[in-house]
Amino acid sequence: MLQLPDSGNARAAPVRPARPGELRIWVASPAQPRHCLFADLVGRVAERHHLRASVSQPAPASWDTLNVYPAEVSAGPPEPLDVAVAAAGEPAGSPAHRMQPGEARPRDPDLDGLDPLALRLALLRRPYRADADVTRGKLQAADAALRDLRAQVSHWARSPSKPMCAQYVGDFLGALDDDLDTPAALATLSALAADPEIPDGSKFEAFAYFDRFLGLDLARDVGR
C-alpha cells in the first residue's frame, strides 16, 4: 500500500482515498518542476493500486519535457483532497496527506545541450523531502547515466523475453510505496543491471515495467 506523510504527522501513513477508486492530488506551485514531478509520480504509483489519479493546480504550467502528465487548472484545491504537494507554510486546502518537497537549486537549471529528462533523473536521485542541488555537473552526470541505461536496455532487448525477477520487482515497488523512496528504487535498478544471474531478457522486461513509474524513456533507443 502506498504510504505518504499524514497532514497531522510527518510520518508516512497508508493512503486511503476519500472517494473510492479516485485519488485527488493538488500541486500548490506548478511553476516548481520538482513539485509537479512528484505529484506525477504519486499518480503513477496510485494507478498501480487501481486508483484513478487526478492532478489539479492553480495555474497552467507544462512540464512535457519532464514526462509529467498534464494537470487540470482549478481556482482552488478540490475537496475532499487526498494529497497536496506544497512548500512549508503554503496554503494547500485540507489534504489527508501533505508532501513538502525540499528546495531544488538553482531554480532555473542549465540543461543546454542535455536531455531534458536528465533533470527528472537528477531529482529522482534525491529523497523528495531533502534539498536537491541540480548543478550543471550533476545534470551532466544524470545525462550520461541516462545514455548508459538506454544503451543497456537496447542491448537487452535483443535477447529472448524472460519473466521479471519477482524479488527485484518487489524491492522496486516497495521502495516507491514507502513514501516515494526513489533513491532506493533507483538502487534496485543498478543492482538488477549488475546481477549476472538474471537473463538479459528478464532485465529488459523489468526495466520497461519500472519506466512506467520513472518516466525516463529507458526504451527510447530500442531498435535503433
N, C-alpha and C positions, 0 to 999 in steps of 0.2 A: 504493500500500500504506500502511495506517495505521502511523504511527511514534509511539512513546511512549518515555519515558525508560527506559533499561535499569537494572535494580536495582543493578548494579555500576558504573554510569556515568550521570551526569546527562544525557548527550547522548541524543537520541532515536535509537531503533533500530527496524527493522521488527518488527511484531508477528507472531509465528508461534506460534499456539496449540499447547499441549502435546497436546491432543486434536483430531484432525481435525474441522473443521466446528464446533467449540464454543469459545467464549471465556468463561472464568470470571473474574468480577470480584468483588472484596471491598471493602466500604466499612467502614473501621475505626470511624468515628464518624458513625453515621447521624443523630445529632442536629444535625449540621452541614449545612445545606441546600446549601452550596457543594460539599461532598464528594459528596452524593447527586446533585446536578445534573450534575457532570462524569462521574460513573460512568454516569449515564443517557445522556450524550452519547457516551461511548465505545461503549456498547451500540448506539446508533442508527447510528453510523458503521460498527461491526463488521457490522451486518446488511447494509449496502450491499456489503460484501465477502463476502457469502454465509456469514457465521458466525452461529450461534445463540448469542446472548449470555445469560448467566445472572448475575444480581447477587445477592449474599448479604451479610448484615450481622449483627452480634451481638445486636441488639435491635430491636424493632419501632419504626418511625418512618415516618409517612405524609407525603409531600410532594405529595399530589394537586393542590394549588393551584398547584404549580410544573410540572405536567405531567410529573412524574417517574414512570416506570413502577414498579410495586410490586416489592419485593425479597423474597427468602426470608430467614427468620431462621435462623441457624445458630450453634451454640456456638463454632465456630472457622472460619477460612478453609478452603475446600476445597483439597485437594492432588491433582494439581499445580495451582498457581494461576498464572493468566496476568497479571492486573492487580490491583494493590492501590491504593486511594485512601486515603492516610493522612498524618497530620501527621508532621513530622520527629521521629524517635525513638519513634514509636508502633508497637507490635508489630502486624505485619500478615502473618504467615506467611512463605512463601518465594516471592514473586511473581517472574516473569520481568521484569515492568515495574512500577515504583512511581511513582505520581503523588503529589506533595506540594503540594496547593493552598495558596496564601498565605492569610493570615488575613483574614476578612471582618469589618469593623467598621461599626456596632455588631453585637453578637451577636443582638440582637432588633430588626430594622429596623422603622421606623414605616411601616406600609402602610395606615394608617387612611384609608379613602375611595379608595384606589388599586386598580388592577387587580393582583392578586397576581403576575401574570406580569411586572409591572414589575421585580420583584426578579430574576427569571430573566434578563431583558434586561440589567439593570444588571450582573449578574455575568458575562454573556457578553461584555460590552464590555471586560472586563479580561482579560489573559492569566492563565490559571489559576494559574501559579506566583507571580504578583505579589499583594501585598496588595490588597484591594478595600475602598474606603470606600463603604458603601451608606447614605449620609446621606439625610435626608428630601428635601433638594434634588435629589440625584441620582436618587432614586426617582421624584420628581415629573417630572423630565426624561424618564426612561425611560417613564413612564406616558403622557406627551404624545407621545413618539415612537411608542409602540405604536398610539395612536389614529390618528396620521398614516399609519402603514404600513397599517393595516387600511382606512382610507379610500381609499388609493391602490389597494390590491388589489381593493376593492369596485368602484371605478371601472373598473379594467382588465377586470374580469370581464364587463363589458357588451359588450366587443369580441369579434370572432370569434377563436377559438383559433388560435394560431400555434405552430410548433415553438420550443422553447427555444433560446437562443443558446449554442452549444457552448463559446465562449470564456468566457462568464461562468460557466457550469456547471462547466467545468474549473477555473477560478480558485477558485470556492467550495469544491468538493470537495477540491482540492489543499490549500487552507488548513486544512481540518479534518484531513486525513491528516497534515499537518505538525505533529504534537504538539498537536492541537486548537487551532489558531490562530484562535480565534473572533473577535478584533478584525478580522483580515484577511478572514474570511468575511463579517462584517457590512459591511465596507468595500465588498466586492463587491456586496452588496445596494444600497448607496447609489449606487454607480456605475451599476448597471443601471437603477435607478429614474430616474436623471437623464439617461440616454442617449436623445437624441431620435431616433436611428436605429433603435431597437428597437421594433417594434409593441407596442401595449398588450396584445394577446392573448398575445404571447410573454412579456411581463413577468409576466402573471398565471400562466401555466403554470410559469415558473421560480420565482416566489415560493411557489406552492403546493408545489412539489417541495422547495425549500430548507427549508420549515417542517417537513418530516418529520424534519429534524435539529434545527432550532432550537426547536421545540415552543412557539411563541409564539401559536398560534391566529390566524395572519395572515388567514385567510379567514373569520373569525368573522362579519363584517358583510355578507358577500356575500348578495344577495337581500333585504336588509332595506330 
